[in-house]
């Protein structure tokens, strides 16, 4: 069974922007016009609602730019952004049972 090249590229870009990869600033700023970069997509996981509701794309950045949901970076910066869901910050909520 063959896998279409489109599926391979789609999955590769999803793995790339969800990866813990740090690109040089100049490369990232240029690359994010073509594909979603990890730094760009990270804002989507912020607990800040304006940032959570941004950067939805996981392969092409054009939709976020066209629809006004693009954020260059989290307000706290990439190093200090708090990710996750704000309602689950309580350690009592972080259990399986």
C-alpha positions as CSV (number, residue, x, y, z in Angstrom):
1,X,0.0,0.0,0.0
2,X,1.6,3.3,-1.0
3,X,1.3,6.5,1.0
4,X,0.6,9.6,-1.1
5,X,3.4,12.2,-0.9
6,X,0.9,14.8,0.3
7,X,0.2,12.8,3.5
8,X,3.9,12.4,4.2
9,X,4.5,16.2,3.8
10,X,1.5,17.0,5.9
11,X,2.7,14.8,8.7
12,X,6.3,16.0,8.4
13,X,5.2,19.6,8.8
14,X,3.0,18.8,11.8
15,X,5.9,17.0,13.5
16,X,8.2,19.9,12.7
17,X,6.1,22.6,14.2
18,X,5.2,20.6,17.3
19,X,8.8,19.7,17.9
20,X,11.0,21.3,20.5
21,X,13.2,22.9,17.9
22,X,14.9,26.2,18.1
23,X,15.7,28.0,14.9
24,X,17.9,31.0,14.5
25,X,15.8,34.2,14.6
26,X,16.4,35.3,11.1
27,X,15.7,31.9,9.7
28,X,12.5,31.5,11.7
29,X,11.2,34.9,10.7
30,X,11.7,34.1,7.0
31,X,10.5,30.5,7.2
32,X,7.2,31.3,8.9
33,X,6.0,33.0,5.7
34,X,6.1,29.6,4.0
35,X,5.5,27.0,6.8
36,X,4.5,27.1,10.4
37,X,7.5,27.1,12.7
38,X,7.7,25.7,16.3
39,X,8.1,29.3,17.7
40,X,5.1,30.5,15.7
41,X,2.8,27.6,16.7
42,X,3.8,27.7,20.4
43,X,1.7,30.8,21.0
44,X,-1.4,28.6,20.3
45,X,-0.8,26.7,23.5
46,X,-0.5,29.7,25.8
47,X,-3.0,30.1,28.7
48,X,-3.7,33.7,27.5
49,X,-7.0,33.5,25.6
50,X,-5.9,36.0,22.8
51,X,-2.8,33.8,22.2
52,X,-4.7,30.4,22.5
53,X,-7.1,31.7,19.8
54,X,-4.3,32.3,17.3
55,X,-1.8,30.4,15.1
56,X,-4.2,27.5,14.4
57,X,-2.3,26.3,11.3
58,X,0.1,23.4,11.7
59,X,1.6,23.4,8.2
60,X,0.7,26.6,6.3
61,X,0.7,30.0,8.0
62,X,-1.3,31.9,5.3
63,X,-4.7,31.2,6.8
64,X,-3.8,32.8,10.2
65,X,-2.4,35.8,8.4
66,X,-5.4,36.2,6.1
67,X,-8.0,35.7,8.9
68,X,-6.2,37.9,11.5
69,X,-5.4,35.1,13.9
70,X,-1.6,35.4,13.5
71,X,0.5,36.3,16.6
72,X,4.2,36.7,16.1
73,X,5.0,35.5,19.6
74,X,3.5,35.2,23.1
75,X,3.4,38.4,25.1
76,X,5.6,36.8,27.7
77,X,8.1,35.7,25.1
78,X,8.9,32.1,24.0
79,X,11.0,31.3,27.1
80,X,8.4,32.5,29.7
81,X,5.1,31.6,28.1
82,X,2.8,29.4,30.3
83,X,1.3,26.6,28.2
84,X,-1.6,24.4,28.9
85,X,-5.1,25.0,30.0
86,X,-5.6,27.5,32.8
87,X,-8.3,25.4,34.4
88,X,-5.8,22.6,35.0
89,X,-3.2,24.6,36.8
90,X,-4.3,23.1,40.2
91,X,-2.1,20.0,41.0
92,X,-5.2,18.2,42.2
93,X,-6.5,18.2,38.6
94,X,-3.3,16.6,37.3
95,X,-4.1,13.0,38.0
96,X,-5.5,10.0,36.2
97,X,-8.2,9.1,38.7
